[in-house]
C-alpha cells in the first residue's frame, strides 16, 4: 500500500467542506443538480453554492420531513436532489419520508447527513446521530456510506450524481487527513478500501474512526510488532461481504470501529455475516455503548469510549490474548 499521510493540519479539511466544494463544481456544469436545505446551508457549507447558483438551491427551513418530501418530488421530476441536514434530525424526524417517499418510491434522493456521529460534541445526545446506521440498514433500497477522508468524500459525491438508487452519505466536522497516497487505491460504493496490510488481525473501521484506527495499527507495529490490516469500510450497506470473509480467513482476529451505537451498525453487520459463515476467531465491536454519551468534544468522547488510537491499540492487545 502507499505511505500513510499523517499531518491533519497540512493534508486534511473537514469532509463537509469537500462535499460542498465538489457538489458546487459538479452543479456548475450539471444544472439538474439541486441542493435542498433545512436551515442548514451554513452548517452544510453551502452558502457559496447558494450565492453562485441561486436557481439550484431550495431552502425549506427547520422542517426535515418537508425537506425529504420536497427532495423526493424534485427527484421524481428528474432532478438530482441532495437533501442536506444534520444527521441526527434527518434520520429521526424524517425517517418515514426516507422510508416511503425515497426508498419505497425509488426516488434517487441523495440524503446528506452532516455533523454526524458526535460531531456536535457538548450539545449532547439530542444532537448526536448514533442511531442512523441502525435505522437506515433496516430500510430496503438505500445505500449507506460514511467516507473517511477527503479523497473518499470527493469520489463519493461524484459517484452519487451517477447513481440510480437512493443514497445516505454521512459526514463529520473534523479535518481529516488523507489515509494513503496510493493512487491505485480507488473508491467504489460497496467495496472496502484496504489501507494497510498485516496478518495478525484486521481492524474494520468507518468514517472518522478510520484515522485513529490507522494510528493504532502503526502504534501496535512499532511497540509490539503486531501487524494489522486496516480497512476503511466506507459503505455500511451493501457491506463488502467478500472482503470481510477474505480477511476473516487471512487474519487472526477482527475488531470493528464506528462512531455509532454498538447496536445495529457496522459491527453487527460484520458479526451477522461472520457468524453465518462459521467464524470462530476473536471478534470485538467498538463504538458507543448503550448509554447517553458524556458531555464533551468529539475528541473527548472518543477518548472516553476507547475510540482513540490508544484505546483501539489497547483493545487489540486484549483481544489477541484470547487467541
C-alpha positions in Angstrom: 0.0 0.0 0.0 1.1 3.6 -0.3 2.6 5.6 2.5 0.2 6.9 5.2 0.0 10.7 5.3 -0.3 11.7 9.0 -0.4 15.5 9.2 -4.0 16.5 9.6 -3.3 20.2 9.6 -1.4 20.2 6.3 -3.3 17.5 4.5 -6.9 17.5 5.7 -10.1 19.5 5.5 -13.4 18.6 7.0 -15.2 16.2 4.8 -18.3 18.6 4.8 -16.1 21.2 3.1 -15.1 18.7 0.4 -18.7 17.7 -0.1 -19.9 21.3 -0.7 -16.9 22.2 -2.9 -17.4 19.1 -5.0 -21.1 19.5 -5.3 -20.8 23.0 -6.5 -18.2 22.1 -9.0 -20.5 19.4 -10.4 -23.6 21.6 -10.2 -22.0 24.4 -12.2 -21.8 22.0 -15.1 -24.9 19.9 -14.5 -27.9 22.1 -14.0 -30.1 19.2 -12.9 -28.3 19.1 -9.6 -30.3 20.8 -6.8 -29.4 21.2 -3.1 -32.3 21.2 -0.7 -31.6 22.5 2.8 -33.4 22.8 6.1 -31.9 26.0 7.5 -28.6 24.1 7.0 -26.8 25.9 4.2 -24.4 27.4 6.7 -23.6 24.2 8.6 -23.6 22.3 5.3 -21.1 24.8 3.9 -23.5 25.7 1.0 -23.6 29.5 1.4 -21.3 30.0 -1.6 -23.3 27.4 -3.5 -26.5 29.4 -2.9 -24.8 32.7 -3.8 -23.3 31.4 -7.1 -26.2 29.0 -8.1 -29.3 30.5 -6.6 -31.6 28.6 -9.0 -30.2 25.3 -7.8 -30.9 25.5 -4.1 -34.1 25.3 -2.2 -34.4 26.4 1.4 -37.2 24.5 3.3 -36.5 25.9 6.8 -36.4 23.8 10.0 -38.8 21.1 8.7 -36.9 17.9 7.9 -39.9 15.9 6.9 -40.7 18.6 4.2 -37.0 18.6 3.3 -37.1 14.9 2.3 -40.6 15.1 0.7 -39.6 18.1 -1.5 -36.3 16.4 -2.4 -38.2 13.2 -3.4 -40.6 15.3 -5.5 -37.7 17.0 -7.3 -36.1 13.6 -7.9 -39.3 12.3 -9.3 -39.2 15.2 -11.8 -35.7 14.3 -13.0 -33.6 16.5 -10.7 -30.5 15.2 -8.9 -31.6 16.2 -5.4 -29.2 16.4 -2.5 -31.1 16.8 0.8 -28.7 18.3 3.3 -29.5 18.4 7.0 -27.8 17.5 10.4 -27.7 13.7 10.5 -29.4 13.5 13.9 -32.5 15.2 12.6 -32.5 13.9 9.1 -32.6 10.3 10.1 -35.0 10.6 13.0 -37.6 13.3 12.2 -37.8 12.4 8.6 -37.5 8.6 8.9 -41.0 7.9 7.5 -40.3 10.1 4.5 -37.0 8.4 3.9 -38.7 5.0 4.1 -41.7 5.8 1.9 -41.0 8.9 -0.3 -37.4 8.0 -1.1 -36.7 4.3 -0.7 -40.1 2.7 -1.3 -40.9 5.1 -4.2 -37.3 4.6 -5.6 -36.7 8.4 -5.9 -33.0 8.9 -6.3 -32.5 11.3 -3.5 -29.0 11.8 -2.1 -29.6 12.2 1.6 -26.6 14.1 3.2 -26.3 13.7 7.0 -23.9 16.5 8.2 -22.3 16.9 11.6 -22.8 13.2 12.1 -21.9 10.9 15.0 -20.8 13.0 18.0 -19.6 16.0 15.9 -21.8 18.3 17.8 -19.9 17.4 20.9 -21.1 19.3 24.0 -24.6 19.8 22.5 -25.2 16.3 23.8 -27.2 13.2 22.9 -30.1 15.1 21.4 -27.7 16.3 18.6 -25.7 13.1 18.2 -26.5 10.7 15.4 -25.6 7.3 16.9 -28.7 5.6 15.5 -28.6 6.4 11.8 -26.8 3.3 10.5 -29.1 1.1 12.5 -32.4 2.6 11.4 -31.4 3.0 7.8 -29.9 -0.5 7.5 -33.5 -1.8 8.0 -34.8 0.1 5.0 -34.6 -1.6 1.6 -33.2 0.1 -1.5 -30.9 2.5 0.3 -27.1 2.7 0.1 -25.5 3.8 3.4 -21.9 5.3 3.3 -19.6 7.2 5.6 -16.4 8.4 3.7 -13.3 8.5 5.9 -11.1 11.2 4.2 -11.2 13.9 1.6 -10.5 11.6 -1.2 -13.3 9.2 -0.4 -15.7 12.2 0.1 -14.9 13.7 -3.3 -15.3 10.4 -5.0 -18.5 9.6 -3.2 -20.1 12.8 -4.2 -19.0 12.4 -7.8 -20.4 8.8 -7.9 -23.5 9.8 -6.1 -24.6 12.0 -9.0 -24.4 9.0 -11.3 -26.4 6.6 -9.1 -29.8 5.3 -9.9 -30.6 4.4 -6.3 -31.3 6.3 -3.1 -28.2 7.1 -1.0 -27.4 8.2 2.5 -24.0 9.9 2.9 -22.7 10.8 6.4 -20.1 13.5 7.1 -18.5 14.9 10.2 -17.0 18.3 11.0 -13.4 17.4 11.9 -10.5 17.9 9.5 -9.5 14.5 8.1 -6.1 13.5 6.7 -5.6 11.5 3.5 -5.3 7.9 4.5 -2.9 6.8 1.8 -1.1 8.3 -1.2 -1.6 5.1 -3.2 -3.2 6.4 -6.4 -4.4 2.9 -7.3 -6.4 2.5 -4.1 -9.7 3.7 -5.5 -13.3 4.3 -4.3 -16.4 2.3 -5.1 -19.6 2.1 -3.2 -19.9 -1.4 -1.7 -16.2 -2.1 -1.8 -14.0 -1.6 1.3 -10.6 0.0 0.9 -7.6 -1.8 2.4 -5.3 0.9 3.7 -2.6 -1.2 5.2 -1.9 -5.0 5.2 -1.0 -7.3 8.1 -1.7 -10.9 9.1 -2.2 -10.7 12.9 -5.6 -9.1 12.9 -8.0 -6.9 10.9 -9.5 -3.6 12.0 -12.6 -2.6 10.0 -13.5 1.0 10.6 -15.8 3.6 9.0 -16.0 7.3 8.7 -14.0 9.4 11.1 -12.9 6.4 13.2 -10.6 5.1 10.4 -7.8 7.6 11.1 -7.5 6.8 14.8 -7.7 3.1 13.9 -4.9 3.6 11.4 -2.7 5.4 14.1 -3.4 2.5 16.4 -2.2 0.0 13.8 1.1 2.0 13.4 1.5 2.2 17.2 1.0 -1.6 17.5 3.5 -2.4 14.8 6.1 -0.1 16.3 5.7 -1.0 20.0 4.5 -4.7 19.9 5.4 -5.9 16.3 1.7 -6.6 15.8 0.9 -6.3 12.1 -2.7 -5.5 11.3 -4.8 -4.9 8.2 -6.8 -1.7 8.4 -9.9 -1.3 6.2 -11.9 1.8 5.5 -15.4 0.2 5.2 -17.0 3.4 3.9 -20.1 1.6 2.8 -22.2 0.1 5.6 -24.8 -1.2 3.2 -24.2 -3.0 1.0 -21.4 -4.4 3.1 -18.4 -5.8 1.2 -19.0 -9.3 2.3 -16.3 -10.8 0.1 -13.6 -8.6 1.7 -14.8 -9.3 5.2 -14.7 -13.1 4.7 -11.3 -13.0 3.0 -9.8 -11.1 5.9 -11.6 -13.4 8.4 -9.7 -16.3 6.9 -6.4 -14.5 6.5 -6.0 -12.8 9.9 -6.2 -14.0 13.5 -8.9 -11.7 14.8 -11.3 -8.9 13.8 -12.2 -5.6 15.5 -14.8 -3.2 14.1 -14.7 0.5 15.0 -17.5 3.1 14.4 -18.8 6.4 15.6 -22.2 4.9 16.3 -24.0 2.8 18.8 -22.6 -0.7 19.2 -26.1 -1.9 18.2 -27.2 -2.1 14.6 -24.2 -0.6 12.8 -21.0 -1.8 11.1 -20.1 -4.1 13.9 -23.4 -6.0 14.0 -23.4 -6.2 10.1 -20.0 -7.8 10.2 -20.9 -10.1 13.2 -24.0 -11.4 11.4 -22.0 -12.2 8.3 -19.2 -13.8 10.2 -21.4 -15.9 12.4 -23.3 -17.2 9.4 -20.0 -18.2 7.8 -18.9 -20.2 10.9 -16.3 -17.7 12.1 -14.8 -18.7 15.4 -11.8 -16.4 16.0 -11.7 -13.4 18.4 -14.1 -10.6 17.5 -14.9 -7.3 19.1 -17.3 -4.4 18.3 -16.0 -0.9 19.3 -18.4 2.0 19.3 -20.6 3.9 21.7 -22.2 1.7 24.5 -25.9 1.6 25.4 -25.9 4.9 27.3 -26.3 8.6 26.7 -22.8 9.9 26.0 -20.7 12.0 28.3 -20.6 15.7 27.6 -17.5 16.9 25.7 -15.9 17.4 22.3 -15.7 14.7 19.8 -12.1 14.0 20.8 -13.0 13.8 24.5 -15.9 11.5 23.7 -13.6 9.3 21.6 -11.1 9.2 24.4 -13.7 8.3 27.0 -15.1 5.3 25.0 -11.8 4.0 23.8 -12.1 5.1 20.2 -8.8 7.0 20.2 -5.6 5.5 18.8 -4.5 4.5 22.3 -7.9 3.0 23.1 -8.1 0.9 20.0 -4.5 -0.3 20.4 -5.3 -1.4 23.9 -8.4 -3.3 22.7 -6.3 -5.0 20.1 -3.7 -6.3 22.6 -6.5 -7.5 24.9 -8.3 -9.3 22.1 -5.2 -11.0 20.8 -4.6 -12.6 24.3 -7.8 -14.6 23.6 -6.4 -16.3 20.6 
